[in-house]
Amino acid sequence: MNKRLVGSFYESLACKYIIESGGRILEKNYRACHGDIDIIAYDGRYLCFVEVKYRKDGIHGSPESAVNYQKKKQICKISMFYLYSKVKSFDIPIRFDVIAISGEQDALVVKWYKNAFDYI
């Protein structure tokens, strides 16, 4: 399976996890400003910008550690564009989350790190 298909599979799994946890998906793979945000969702009163990372094993580090400074900065920039263009307001509570998925397909571990990082 190519990387895009693998990514789509795990992003769909993350969407399902958010919905089962009481969240509501607004966008998947939102693209703007030379980048994308995997999932934009509501979790309670928070508008969440969610990055999904998968690692089969820990050889290359944990999935959550793969969200580096550059990726965080890109997500923050795109989130402001989303607020400006779609929501038309900056006066709502937002959060930057990471959903980390690890393991093999028959034994996956999903962790939702709410408020995983601050605005950069």
C-alpha positions, -999 to 999 in steps of 0.1 A, spaced: 0 0 0 14 35 -9 19 62 18 -12 82 7 -35 51 11 -19 42 44 -24 78 56 -60 79 44 -67 46 62 -54 59 96 -70 93 92 -104 75 86 -97 55 118 -89 87 137 -122 102 124 -141 72 137 -123 75 170 -133 112 173 -169 105 165 -171 76 190 -156 99 216 -185 124 210 -167 147 185 -180 160 152 -159 160 120 -160 192 99 -132 187 74 -108 160 64 -76 168 46 -82 206 46 -57 221 22 -45 257 22 -14 278 23 9 251 9 -1 225 35 -29 206 51 -46 197 83 -56 161 86 -89 167 105 -108 197 117 -135 187 143 -155 199 172 -149 183 206 -174 199 229 -170 236 226 -135 234 211 -127 237 174 -98 212 170 -71 211 144 -59 175 145 -28 160 131 -28 122 127 4 102 129 10 64 126 40 43 134 40 5 131 68 3 157 90 25 177 121 23 155 117 58 142 102 72 174 67 75 187 39 88 163 33 119 185 70 128 184 68 130 146 48 163 149 79 185 148 82 223 151 78 229 114 46 208 112 32 226 142 40 260 127 23 249 94 -8 237 112 -11 270 131 -8 290 100 -34 270 82 -57 271 112 -57 309 111 -66 308 74 -94 284 82 -108 306 109 -106 337 87 -121 321 56 -146 295 69 -155 305 104 -153 342 99 -143 347 135 -112 344 157 -134 345 189 -139 308 194 -120 284 216 -95 264 195 -72 235 203 -43 218 185 -45 180 190 -25 149 179 -40 115 174 -12 89 176 -18 55 162 7 27 167 10 -11 163 -1 -36 137 -36 -36 122 -48 -64 145 -35 -47 176 -37 -9 172 -33 16 200 -50 50 195 -41 79 217 -58 113 214 -35 141 228 -58 170 234 -42 204 235 -9 187 223 7 220 215 2 257 217 -1 282 189 33 290 173 
